[in-house]
């Protein structure tokens, strides 16, 4: 096929925009499998020489990638996307002018008055749209659509510019905790579209170092919200970018946190061995940082991984380490990305680990899981709704295992009601153990009713 036949007449580009819409191409782009992307382009009649010219690579580099060499660096991926004419959103990169972002927030019209948290969210939505040129979130019934033009970053940046990125990340993280990653992921990625441009701005060395850390944290949040939305490939890509930026910013504390979060992705995928490797790697970074809180987070999650592997002794040993390190930590001065890990979350982790052990090792662990989970649930506020739901489901599971079916079914129903407004793909997965325990006891009407309610929730 003549490459000229593939020219997009509208843009004079040798690659038709239709090429990016084919299923195999979209899958390769989502996975950032550049080798597969290039192979698909070759099938479209695009030569290695053309690919090299469009991407700014040498033909030998293109040849190596075609043979399977991975491309991981963010700037190289962005250059490839821009050169080939790929909408950046297809690769989980920061959005560009070709990728329209529209995030719609639904109003609760049954409420006569909006509470303060909703008012703050509405103002954040409008302020972010006006300031950044990207719609964030709003409770207005109409959609807030982004302008296709990006707000240009200043030619020179100072600490004030970096603090703006940090403030936006804090606000978006709060929305993730309360409503789920599906509610705010696009807003996080839109914020990256603006923040990423600042890397090309001139800045003093201390400012640039802090910018690396701020953007690493924002990429980490993009990874976490992608994970919570069920977009695993996108999550992995953002976490990879976050790690690189955190290292450039010489922030071991954040490196540890990113590794913890990626490890949680693997726990979710029921790959505790792989998760454990990331947690252990993160533990090294946590120790380098000197943060007792970071060490506590990693130890607690290692305990979870060992519990999934059925290693009771090691799990309890690490749970003890997590509690000891937390007792020594200065929580009041914690970095934004780890502030969630307070006393309430420690109890939640204790309950979670013992729940896994109760299901897989010995039912005696319910006696430790139930009081810990109860305490966590009582302490969680509306700002941590997702965590509260996860713990309610775990508590119901323990009561079912314990034979207290009436109590377990009641808490299970509360979990389902609380989860109704969450935009989190993980909710269903965290409710699976509760359904499995209810299904084992279907001869009991309360258990049978709970099982059916969960099935209806999953089907919705």
N, C-alpha and C positions, 0 to 999 in steps of 0.2 A: 504494500500500500504506500502511496506517495504521501509523505508527511504533509505536503501542501494541502492535501484533501482534508486534513484535520484542522485546518486553520479556523479559528473562531472569527467569523467575519465581523462580528460586532466589535471585537476588541483587537483584532489583528494578532491574536495569540495563537501559536501553533497547536495548543491543546484546547479542544472543545470543552466548555464548561460542563457538558453532559457527561464527560468522562468521570467526573468526581461523584456523580450520582449513582453509578453502578454499584450493586451490592458488594461485590468482592473488593472494589476500590474503597468504599466507605468503611468496610471492616478493617482494611489495611491501614487507612488513615486514623481510625479510632484507636488502633493498637500502636500507632506510630511505627509501623513496620515499613520503613522506607525501602527496604529491599523488595518487598512485595509491591509497593507503589511503583517502583521503577520497572519491575517486571510487567506489571499491568500496562504501563505506558509503552513499553516495547511492543506489547501485543496490539496497541493502538497505532503502531507505526511510527512512534517517536524514537529517534535514534539516540544512542549514547551521547553523541556529540551535541545534539539539541538539549538533552537533559543537562549536560555539563554547562552549556552556555546559559541556560535559564537559571540554574542554581548557583552559578559562580564556582563550581567545582571543576577539578581536572577530570579528564576522561578516565584516568587511572583510579581516581576516587570513586567515580560512578561505577566502574567495573568491580571494585572491591565491595561496594554496597550491594550490587547485583548478586555477588557471590555469598552474601549473607552478613557482611559487616554491619553492626548496629550503629545507629545514630542516636545519641542521647543528649548532646548539648542543646540547650534551649535556643541559643542564638542561631545554631546551624539549622535546627528544625524550622525556626521562624523564617530563615532565609530561603530554605527549600520551599516552604509553603508559599511565600510571597512570589518567588521566582516562577513557580509552576502555576500560580493562579489558584491555589487551593484556599478556600475560606478557612481561616485559622481555627474557627470553632470546630471544624471537622476533625482537628487533631488535638483538641483540648488545650489549644494555646490561647493566649489573650485574644479577645475579640478584635476584629478590625472593621473597616468601613463596609466590607462586603457581607458581614454577618450581622443581621438585625437582631437586637435583643428586645424581648418584650416579656416583662414579668408582671403578672396581674395579681393584685391582692383583692380578695373578696371581702366585702363588708358583712358584718353580722347585723343584719337589718332588724333583728328581733330585739336588740338592745336599745332601750330608749336613750341611754347615754353611753358614750364611749368611755372606757376606763383610761387612766393616764398612760398605761403602756401602749395602748392602741394609738393614742394621740401622738405619743413620741414617735411611734413607727410611721405614722402618716407624715409627720414633719420630716423625718429622715428621708422618706421616699421622695418628697418634693424637693428638699434641699439638695439631695444627691443628684437628682435629675438636672436641676438648674446649674449646679456647680460643676459636675463632672460630665454632663452630657450623656448620662446613662440612666435609664429608669431603674430604680431599685425596688422598693416595695411600697404599696399603698393600699388602704382599705377602701378607696373610692371604687364604685362599681365599674367605672370606665378604666380602660387600659392606659398605663403610662408607657408610651413607646419611646425608645431611644432615638435620638437624632443619629443619622448615619455617619455624621462627621465626628471624629474624636476631638476632645478638648486637647489642644497641644500642651505638652509639658514645657515649663520654662527652660530657657537656654542655660541658666545657672540656678542651682537649687541650694537652699540652706536647711537648717534644722527644722524650721517651720514647715517646710514642704514634707519632710519625712514624718513629722508629727501628725500631719494630716492623714497620711497613709495609715499610721498606727491607730489613729482615732477611728477611721473608717473600718479597719479590721476589728477593733473592739466592738463596734456597733453591730457589725454583721455576725460576729461570733455569738453575740447575745441572742440574735434572732435564730441562729442555728440551734442553740440550746433549747430555746422555747418552742419553736415551731418545726424544727427538722431541716435537714440539708436541702430537701426538695423545695423548700420555701424560699431559700435565699442563694442557692448555688449560682444561678445566672448573674445575680448581683455581685457576688464575689469575683467571678470571672470578668465581669464588666469593669470592676474596680482595678483589676490587674491590667486591663487594656490601657488604662491611664498611667498607673504606677510604673509599669514596665518601661514606658517611654523615658522615665527619669534616669534610667541607666545611661542614656546617651547625653544627659545634661552634664555640664561641668560642675564640680563640687569640690570642696575641701576634703582632705583625706578622712577626718572624723565623720563628716556628713555622709560620705560615700560608704563608709563601713557600716554606719547605722542604717543606711538605705538598704544595703544587702540583707541585713537582719529583718528589716520591716517587710521587704518583699518576700523573703523566705517564709516569714510567718503568714503572709497573705496567701502564698502558694500552698502552704500547709493547710490553711483553712479551705482553700479550693479543693485540695485533695480529700479532706475530711467530708466536706459537703457533697463531693462527687461520690465518695464511698457510701454516704448515707442515702444518696439518690440511686444507688445500684449501678453507678458508672465506674466499674472497677479499673478499666484501662485509663480513663481520664484521671482517676485518683492516683494511680501509679505514676503517671507522667508528672502530675503536679508535685507529688512527694519527691520525685527525683530532682525536679528543679529546685524545690525547697532545700533539699540537702546541699546542693551545689552552692546556693546563695548563702546558706547558713555557714558553710565552711569558709566561703570568701569573707564573711563577716566575722570569722573567728569566734563563733558563739557555740561552744560545746553544749551548753544547756539546751539550746534550740535543736541542735543536731539530735540530742537524746530524745527530745519530745517528738520529733518527726519520725524517728525510728520506732518509737512506741506506737505511734498512730498507724504506721504501715504494718506493724506487727498485729495490730488489732484487725486490720483487713484480713490477714491470714487466719486469725482465730475465727473470724466470721465465716471464712471459707473452709473451716474445719481442717486446717493444716497447722496443728500446734507445733510440730517440729520446726517448720519454717518460721513460724511466729517467734518461737523461742530463740532462734538464731538472731533475729532482729532485736529482740528484747535484750539479749546478752551483749550485742554490739552497742545498743543504746546505753546499757549499764556502764560500759567503758567510758563513753562520752559523758555520762552523768557524773561519774567519779572524777573525771578530768575537770568538770565544771565546778566541783566542790559543793553542789546543791543537794542537800539531804532530801528535799522534796522530789527532785528528779529521780534520785535513787529509789525513793519510796514508790513512785509511780511504776518504775521498771520492775521492781521486786514484786509488787502486787500482780502485775500482768504476767510475769514469769510463773507465779503461783497458779494463775488461771490456766496457763498453758500446760503445766505439769499435772494439774487436776484433770484436764481433758485427756491427758496421756495415761491417767490412772495411777500416777506416782504420788501417793498420798503423803509420804514422809517429806519428799522434797517440796511439795506444794505447801505444806504447813510450815516448813522451815522458812520458806521465802515470804509467806504471809506474816510470820513473826518479824522478819527483817523489815518488811514494809511498815509495820506498826512502829517498830523501834525508830526507824529513820524519820517517820512522820512526826513522832514525838519530839525529835531534835530540830525539826525544820522551822524556819521563820516564815509561816504562811502569809503573814501580813505584807511581806515584801516580795511575794512571789511574782514572777513575770506573768504577763497577760495570758500566755499560752498554757500555763499550768495552774492558774488560779482556781480552776474547777475542782482541783484535787484538795478538798478541804476535809474536815472531820466527817462530814456526811458521806462523801465519796469513799472514804476509807471503810466506813461501815457497809456501804454498798458493795465494795470489792470483797470484803470478808464474807458477806452473804452470798455473793455470786460464786466465789470459789467453793464454799461449802455446799452450795446447791449442786454444782457439777459433781462434787465428790459424793453427795447423797444419791445422785442418780446413777453414778457409774462405779462407786466403790463400796459405800456402806451407808445405809439409810440413817444411821445415828447422827450424821452430819446435819440433819434437819434441826436438831436442837441448838446448833450454833448459827445456822442460816436464818432461822425465823426471827430471833431477837435482833440480829444485825440488820436485816432487811426492813423490819418494822421501824427501827430507829431511823434508818435512812429515809424511808417514805414519809415519815412524820416531819422530817426536817426539810425535805425538798419543797421549794416554792414553785409558783407558776413559771418562774423564769427557767426552771430546769424540768419542764414537763416531760420531755422525752426520757430522761433518766428515771423519773418517777414511774412512768409506765413500764419501763424495763424491769424495775424492781418490784412493782406490783405483780407482774407476770411471774417473776421468780418466787415471790412469797406465796402466791397461789399454788405454784408447783410443789413447794415444800409441804404445804398443808394437805394437798392431795396425797402425797407420798406418805405423810404421817397418819392418814386415815381420817383426817378432819375434813371430810368432803364438803359439808355444808359451808364451812368457813372458807375453804379453798375456792369453791364455786362463787361465793359472794365477792371475794377479792378479785377473782378472775373477771367477773362482770364489770367491776370498777375499772380494771385495766383496759378492757375493751371500750368502755365509755370515755375514758381519759385519752385513749389513742385516736379517737375519731377525727380530731382536727390536725393530727400530726402529718407532716409530709416527709416520712422517713421509710425507706425501703427495708430498713432493719427491723421495724416493729414486728412484722409478720414472722421473721426468723426468730426473734427473741420470744415469741409466743408459742413457737412450735413445741418446746418441752411441756408447756402447760397443757396443750392440746393432747399430746401423747399420753400424759398421765391421766387426763380426763377420759380419753378413749379406752384406757385399760379398765376403767371403772364404770363403763356404760350401763351396767346393771343398776346403778344408783341414778335416780331421776335427776338429781342436781348435777352430777357429772355428765350425764347424757345431754342435758340442756346446755351446759357450758361448751361441750364438744361441738354441738350444733351451732351455737352462737359464734364460736371461733371460725367454723367453716364458712358461715355467712359473711363474717368480717373479711376473711381471705378472698371470698368471691366478689366482694364489692369493688 
